[in-house]
Amino acid sequence: MKDSSPVLSPKQRAAFAGCDLVAFDLDGTLLRSATYAVDAVLEGLHAVLLRYGHAEGAEPQGMPSREAVRERIGQPFHTFYAGLLPQALAEDAAVAEELHREIYARELVAIQSGRAELFDGAERTLAALSEAGYALALISNASTSYFEAVIEAHRLRRFFRYCECLGTARQRPKAAMLSTALEQLGARRAVMVGDKASDFEAALAHGFPSIAMRHGYGTTEERRHATLELTHLEQILELFPERGTCR
C-alpha cells in the first residue's frame, strides 16, 4: 500500500456497510488510457478533417488541445466523437462513425503493442477482492470494440463476473448497467469506483456509495460528488477486509 489507510467518517462507514458488489469504471479508473488515447484521438481527427476539407494548408482548423481531449475521456462514446467534430460534420452520423474507426484503429495498435497499461495495483486489487468473495462488475461508456479489446489484452474476465459497456448496453446509462449487474449477480448493495461524474451519478441513482480515483480524468468538482476519494487502487482493500463486511 503506497498511502496510509483511508480515514472514514462515521457517515462514510455507514455508506459502505453491507456492500457485496464492487463495480469499476474502465478508462481513468483501472486503465491508464491517456498515455495512448489522446494521440489516437488527435491523429484520427486530423485524418478525418483533412478528408473533408476542413484544413488550411496541412493543418485542419478546430483541432482541440491535448488537455481538452483528455477532459473528454469517459464521456459516452457517441457524445465523445460528435463533440470533436465541427457542427456541420457532427450532424452526419456516417462521419462520426468514420472518426470512430480512425481513432479505434490507432487505439487497437496501442492496446496490442502493450501501451494500454493498467494503473499500479489494479490487478492486485481485483484479485484480492475476487478472492475475498466480492462480486465484481466492469461498466464503461466505451464502444464495444474498444471495450472488448482492452478486456482481452488484460484478461479482465478472470476477475469480472459481469462486463458491460455503452455499446453492448444499447446506449443505456451506467445506472441501468449497474441495475443489471446487481440482478445478474444476485447482489444487494454495490459501490461504484470511478473517476467521472457519470460514475458517481450511477451510484447515487441507487442510493449507493462511490469512490473517486484521483488519478483519473475527472475534475475536482466531479469528485466532490463521490462518497470518498482515494489516491491508489489498493487503498480500496482497506474498505473490504472480508466478504460482505465494509468497515
Beta strands, then each sheet from edge to edge (+ up, - down):
strand 1: 21-24
strand 2: 55-56
strand 3: 59-60
strand 4: 135-140
strand 5: 162-165
strand 6: 190-194
strand 7: 210-213
strand 8: 228-230
sheet 1: 5+ 4+ 1+ 6+ 7+ 8+
sheet 2: 2+ 3-
end
